[in-house]
Amino acid sequence: MHSSRLLLDSGSGGKASHRLIKDFFLQHFGNATLNRLDDAALLEISGPVAMSTDSFTVTPLFFPGGDIGSLAVNGTVNDVAMLGALPRFLSCAFILEEGLEMDVLERIVRSMAQAADRAQVQIVTGDTKVVPKGAVDKIFINTTGIGEILVQPHPQGHRARPGDAVLVSGTMGDHGLTILATREGLSFDAPVASDCAGLGHLVGELLEAVPEIHVLRDPTRGGLATTLNEIVMQSGVGCLIQENMVPVNPVVSAGCSFLGLDPLYLANEGKLICILPEQFAKQALTILGKNEFGTKAACIGRIIDTHPGRVVLQTPLGGHRLLDMLEGEQLPRIC
């Protein structure tokens, strides 16, 4: 029998720990591999694999369009997919604060199970620690993902080449502004929601249909501008972006203008950057546009052989300015 709040005893490794695992995690994550409760999971994967790990802490825990649970699953699924892989398995570790409401924990675990089901991945191993009240802020989640590489050569950050087209799968800045608005109790003329989503299937469709993709990345912390800077530094090339081609929801644009923020530096949790030879750009945009997570995809610029390691933004009036990496942190605790 569980109390309404988490007790330190639930992290002791004894009967209370086993009840927590059985009644919460196995109830929602249960599958043949996890149910064995071994110290490790035996996985059947042939060929090269992609692996990624990430830790998640967000305030508030629940927000329009998602929560820390769906964020943890989708964030790691997307990181694995960006290497040109089909995400297959996740591990999941929780650090839980004593006193956490049990209904909050179950709501988060249920959301994670639903996100994993949509992404067609299995949570096959995990860990739970309960720490004294005040040692963490409610709940921290770590997830590690493993997936099968689908193509060779696979997309990597160092493969951008001059002449490549730069595509994005949709609007920029939705997640970052949603977190800020929810945290601060702000409202706008229209509702804003996080774009939190798993992109594994979308990546699979792209890789199957498009002959060559050089780079795939998800522009999370630091947003589009910071992620493009990472790519051009890895590849030793430049990037020219057309400001008026970057899709931004009108409510996000208005909110950023009011708050003095730049949507190009705000986090996204369900969008990707695709860099590929220009002759395949139209084909890729067609594939993206047919998927629910790519309906607002656009070509926003190209890779250039000048200004290596720099991202240049061309304004609607024809002027140019450098888009540097994010300095400092616009919004803490967003993912």
Secondary structure, DSSP 8 states (H G I E B T S, - for coil): ---SB--GGGGSSSHHHHHHIIIIIIHHH--TTGGG--SS------S-EEEEEEEE-BSSSEETTEEHHHHHHHHHHHHHHTTTEEEEEEEEEEEEETT-BHHHHHHHHHHHHHHHHHHT-EEEEEEEEEE-TTSSSSEEEEEEEEEEE-SSS---GGG--TTEEEEESS-SSHHHHHHHHHHHT---SS---------HHHHHHHHHH-S---EEE---TTHHHHHHHHHHHHHT-EEEEEGGGS---HHHHHHHHHHT--GGGS--SS--EEEEEGGGHHHHHHHHHHSTT-TT-EEEEEEESSSTT-EEEE-TTS-EEE-----S-SSSSB-
